[in-house]
Amino acid sequence: MKGILLHGGFGTRLRPLTHSGPKQLIKVAGRPVSEWCLLDLRDSGIKDVAIVLGELAPTRVIEYYGDGSRLEINITYVYQGYPYGLAHALYVCREYVRDEPFVMYLGDNILTNGISSYVKEFLSSDADAMVLLTKVEDPRRFGVAKFDERGRLVGLVEKPKEPPSNYALVGVYFFRPPYIFKVIERLRPSWRGELEITDAIQKLLESGFKVSYAFVEGWWKDTGTPEDILEVNRLLLDVKYSKQVVLGKVESGAKVEGRVYVSKDARILDGSIVRGPAYIGAGAVMGPGTYVGPYTSVGDNAELIGVEVENSVVMDGVVLEGRGIRIVDSLVGAGASVRISDSIPTGSKLIVGEQARLWLRGGA
């Protein structure tokens, strides 16, 4: 089985964090969102993966993942360009998958229990396609499944005003070629101007092909908003880091408490406290006199000097400096700096884009 990881889109709901790079490269719990997806594919036995690139900084994706050998997978890059829909993104991979069964995985999705069991279920079945579903509170935001009185899947509707059920499509789809590609060739764009994957699967159903489904066990989340990023970060810190790991240096006057991962070459300086669950990236410097509270991820080569940070995602190369700066429930984009000023109150809640510069008022 092959894998297809979708890495396009513009990430408009995450701006300004996505002005200069894909949303899937935003790090949560120490890794980009899409890297967690790739690890899930690898751990499910899928070693050959095509990453579908969009128009937003595709070279950054290639530079980060390379040929995939760092993750023990083989990566091929396929360029989609403008996001004409999920079905279009799938169609541009037809030469890559050829006649092999494959799974299409949206690169901004996180499933805590992974897809390994669903890979086995699909490969052992005679289904032409399989979708994953989960119960949601507001199905109007998603593609939604429609069932008949016998519980058979009979339809899929994209973002319906009147949902036929509370079961939404999770961003993972399984297919056997060539039928799905033939269906996509006959699709017309939806009202959104896109070739919808829900329409393609609907055509499979109407043409008599077997489309099975499975309900996702465990937690699923897409990462389309800042609130989603913070929630996924909390979840992954809880699920992926079960014990304290210190690979960097902790000075004698500093404390690391609970489930904290301190990466190689990171330093926790005198008078600092890092309280887990938390992640400290490679080469990052905490202190002196810094407090990093629970559910915080700090990126590589970041510097946090005399500040307090809780329940936040601080990305690579960020500088936070100044006593009296307290940051909570915030995202700070790569390369940004936040320092003390004399004219702005403390206790700020921030969403800070890459390379931004902020000065905050000091004081207790």
C-alpha positions in Angstrom: 0.0 0.0 0.0 1.1 3.5 -0.8 0.4 6.8 1.0 -0.6 10.2 -0.2 -0.1 13.1 2.2 -1.9 16.4 1.2 0.3 19.4 2.1 -1.4 22.2 0.2 -3.9 24.9 1.0 -3.4 28.5 2.1 -4.1 28.1 5.9 -6.1 31.4 6.0 -7.6 30.7 9.4 -4.1 30.5 10.9 -2.7 33.7 9.5 -0.4 35.4 10.2 1.4 32.2 11.1 0.9 30.9 7.6 1.9 33.9 5.5 5.3 32.5 4.8 4.8 28.7 5.1 2.3 25.8 5.0 0.1 25.3 8.1 1.2 21.6 8.1 4.7 22.7 9.1 3.6 24.3 12.3 5.2 22.4 15.2 3.1 20.9 18.0 4.7 18.9 20.8 8.1 19.1 19.0 7.2 18.1 15.5 5.3 19.6 12.5 1.7 18.5 12.3 2.4 16.7 9.0 5.4 14.8 10.5 3.0 13.2 13.0 1.0 12.1 10.0 4.0 10.7 8.3 5.0 8.8 11.4 1.5 7.4 11.6 1.8 6.2 8.0 5.2 4.7 8.6 4.1 2.9 11.8 1.1 1.5 9.8 3.6 -0.3 7.5 3.4 2.3 4.7 6.9 3.3 3.6 6.2 4.9 0.2 4.5 8.3 0.4 3.8 11.0 -2.1 3.5 14.5 -0.6 1.2 16.7 -2.6 2.6 20.3 -2.6 0.5 23.5 -3.0 1.5 27.0 -4.0 2.5 28.2 -0.5 6.3 27.7 0.0 6.5 24.2 -1.4 10.4 24.4 -1.2 10.1 24.6 2.6 8.4 21.3 2.7 11.0 19.7 0.5 13.9 21.2 2.5 12.4 19.9 5.7 11.6 16.3 4.7 14.1 15.7 1.9 13.9 12.1 0.6 12.2 10.9 3.8 15.2 8.8 5.0 15.3 10.6 8.3 11.9 9.2 9.0 12.7 5.8 7.4 10.2 6.3 4.5 10.6 7.1 0.8 9.1 10.4 -0.2 8.0 11.5 -3.7 6.8 15.0 -4.3 3.8 15.8 -6.5 3.0 19.4 -7.3 -0.7 20.3 -7.3 -0.4 24.1 -7.4 -3.6 26.0 -6.8 -5.9 24.0 -4.4 -8.7 22.9 -6.7 -10.0 20.5 -4.1 -9.2 17.2 -2.5 -10.3 15.1 -5.4 -8.0 17.2 -7.7 -5.1 16.7 -5.3 -5.8 12.9 -5.4 -6.0 12.9 -9.2 -2.6 14.4 -9.7 -1.1 11.3 -7.9 -2.6 8.8 -10.4 0.7 8.0 -12.0 2.4 7.6 -8.6 0.0 5.0 -7.2 -0.6 3.2 -10.5 -2.5 0.0 -9.6 -1.6 -0.2 -5.9 -4.1 0.4 -3.1 -3.4 3.6 -1.2 -4.5 5.8 1.6 -4.9 9.6 1.3 -4.1 11.4 4.5 -4.8 15.1 5.1 -1.6 16.6 6.5 -3.3 18.8 9.0 -5.1 15.9 10.9 -4.1 14.2 14.1 -5.5 10.8 15.2 -4.2 9.7 18.6 -4.7 6.0 18.0 -3.4 6.1 14.4 -4.6 4.3 11.3 -2.8 1.0 11.6 -5.9 -1.0 12.3 -7.8 0.6 9.5 -5.0 -0.2 7.0 -5.2 -3.8 8.0 -9.0 -3.8 7.8 -9.0 -2.3 4.3 -6.3 -4.5 2.8 -8.2 -7.6 4.1 -11.5 -6.5 2.6 -12.9 -6.5 -0.9 -14.0 -2.8 -0.6 -13.2 -0.4 -3.4 -12.9 2.4 -1.0 -13.2 3.0 2.8 -13.8 6.2 4.8 -13.2 6.9 8.4 -16.0 8.6 10.4 -16.3 10.2 13.8 -19.2 11.7 15.7 -19.1 15.5 16.0 -21.2 18.2 17.7 -21.5 20.4 14.6 -21.4 18.3 11.4 -22.2 21.4 9.2 -18.4 22.1 9.2 -17.5 18.8 7.6 -18.3 16.2 5.0 -21.1 14.1 6.5 -22.2 10.5 6.1 -25.7 9.5 5.2 -27.0 6.0 6.2 -30.1 4.0 5.3 -32.3 2.2 7.8 -30.0 -0.8 7.8 -26.9 1.2 8.7 -25.4 1.1 5.2 -23.5 4.1 3.9 -25.6 5.5 1.0 -24.3 9.1 0.7 -21.8 11.8 1.6 -22.6 15.5 1.7 -20.0 18.3 2.0 -20.8 20.9 4.7 -24.6 20.5 4.6 -26.9 23.1 6.1 -29.1 20.2 7.3 -26.8 17.3 8.1 -28.2 13.8 7.5 -26.2 12.5 10.6 -23.7 13.5 13.2 -20.9 11.5 11.6 -18.2 13.5 9.9 -15.5 12.3 7.6 -12.1 12.2 9.1 -9.4 13.3 6.7 -8.2 9.8 5.9 -9.5 7.8 2.8 -8.6 4.4 1.4 -9.0 3.5 -2.3 -8.2 0.8 -4.8 -7.5 2.2 -8.3 -8.5 2.7 -11.1 -12.2 3.5 -10.4 -11.7 6.5 -8.2 -9.6 8.2 -10.9 -12.2 7.5 -13.6 -14.9 9.0 -11.4 -12.8 12.2 -10.7 -12.4 12.7 -14.5 -16.2 13.1 -14.7 -16.6 15.4 -11.7 -17.7 19.0 -12.0 -16.6 21.7 -9.6 -18.8 22.3 -6.6 -20.3 25.7 -5.5 -16.9 26.3 -3.9 -15.1 25.9 -7.3 -13.5 22.7 -6.1 -13.5 19.0 -7.1 -14.9 17.5 -3.9 -13.7 14.1 -2.6 -17.2 13.7 -1.1 -18.7 14.0 -4.6 -16.2 11.4 -6.0 -17.0 8.9 -3.3 -20.7 9.6 -3.8 -20.3 8.7 -7.5 -18.6 5.4 -6.5 -21.6 4.6 -4.3 -24.1 5.5 -7.1 -22.1 3.3 -9.6 -22.4 0.3 -7.4 -18.9 0.1 -6.0 -18.4 -1.1 -2.5 -17.6 1.8 -0.1 -17.1 0.6 3.5 -16.6 2.7 6.6 -15.1 2.5 10.1 -15.6 4.6 13.2 -12.5 6.2 14.6 -11.6 5.2 18.1 -9.8 7.7 20.2 -9.3 11.4 19.6 -9.3 13.1 16.2 -8.6 16.8 15.4 -7.8 18.9 12.4 -5.6 21.9 13.0 -7.3 24.7 11.1 -7.4 27.4 13.8 -5.1 28.7 16.6 -7.4 27.1 19.2 -7.0 23.8 17.4 -3.2 24.0 17.4 -3.2 24.6 21.2 -5.6 21.7 21.8 -3.6 19.3 19.7 -0.4 20.4 21.4 -1.9 19.6 24.8 -3.2 16.3 23.5 0.1 15.2 22.0 2.1 16.2 25.1 -0.1 14.0 27.1 -0.1 11.0 24.7 3.4 11.0 23.3 5.5 11.9 26.3 5.0 9.5 29.2 8.2 10.2 31.2 10.9 12.8 31.8 13.7 12.8 29.2 16.7 15.1 29.6 19.2 15.1 26.8 20.3 18.7 27.3 21.9 20.5 30.3 20.0 21.4 33.5 22.0 23.8 35.8 22.1 23.0 39.5 19.9 26.0 40.3 17.2 25.0 37.8 14.4 22.5 38.1 12.7 20.2 35.6 9.5 18.7 37.0 7.2 16.0 35.6 6.9 14.8 32.0 9.3 17.1 30.3 11.3 16.4 27.2 14.5 18.4 27.0 16.2 18.0 23.6 19.9 17.7 22.8 21.9 20.9 23.3 19.0 22.6 25.1 19.9 24.4 28.4 17.8 25.1 31.5 19.7 27.9 33.3 19.9 28.9 36.9 16.6 30.0 38.6 14.5 28.5 35.9 11.6 25.9 36.3 10.2 23.8 33.5 7.1 21.9 34.6 5.6 19.2 32.5 4.0 18.1 30.4 6.3 20.2 28.2 8.7 20.0 25.3 12.0 22.0 24.9 13.6 21.9 21.5 17.1 21.4 20.4 19.5 24.2 21.2 16.8 26.2 23.1 17.8 28.2 26.2 15.5 28.6 29.2 16.6 31.3 31.6 18.0 32.5 33.7 14.9 33.0 35.8 12.4 31.6 33.4 9.2 29.6 34.1 7.8 27.2 31.5 4.5 25.8 32.6 2.5 22.8 31.7 1.3 22.2 28.1 4.0 24.4 26.5 6.1 23.4 23.5 9.3 25.4 22.9 10.9 25.2 19.4 14.5 24.7 18.4 17.0 27.5 19.3 14.4 29.6 21.1 15.5 31.8 24.0 13.2 32.4 26.9 14.9 34.8 29.4 13.1 35.8 32.6 9.6 35.2 31.3 6.7 33.0 32.2 4.9 30.9 29.6 2.0 28.4 30.0 -0.2 26.4 27.6 1.5 27.9 24.6 3.4 26.9 21.4 6.6 28.9 21.0 8.2 28.1 17.6 11.8 27.8 16.4 14.1 30.8 16.9 11.8 32.8 19.0 13.2 35.2 21.6 11.0 36.1 24.7 12.9 38.3 27.1 12.0 40.4 30.1 10.8 40.0 33.6 7.1 40.7 33.9 6.3 39.1 30.6 3.7 36.4 31.2 2.3 34.6 28.1 -0.6 32.2 28.2 -2.7 30.3 25.6 -0.6 31.8 22.8 1.1 30.9 19.5 4.4 32.7 18.7 5.6 32.2 15.2 9.2 31.2 14.2 11.8 33.9 14.5 9.6 36.3 16.4 10.8 38.3 19.4 8.8 39.7 22.3 10.6 42.0 24.7 9.8 44.5 27.5 8.6 48.0 26.7 7.2 50.7 29.1 3.8 51.4 27.6 1.8 48.1 27.3 0.2 46.1 30.1 1.3 42.6 31.0 -0.7 39.3 30.8 -0.9 39.4 27.0 -2.6 36.7 24.9 -0.8 36.5 21.6 -0.9 35.0 18.1 2.4 36.2 16.7 3.5 35.6 13.1 7.0 34.6 11.9 9.7 37.2 12.2 7.4 39.6 14.1 8.8 42.0 16.7 6.9 43.0 19.8 7.7 45.0 22.9 5.6 44.5 26.1 5.4 46.6 29.2 7.3 45.2 32.1 6.4 45.0 35.8 4.9 42.5 38.2 
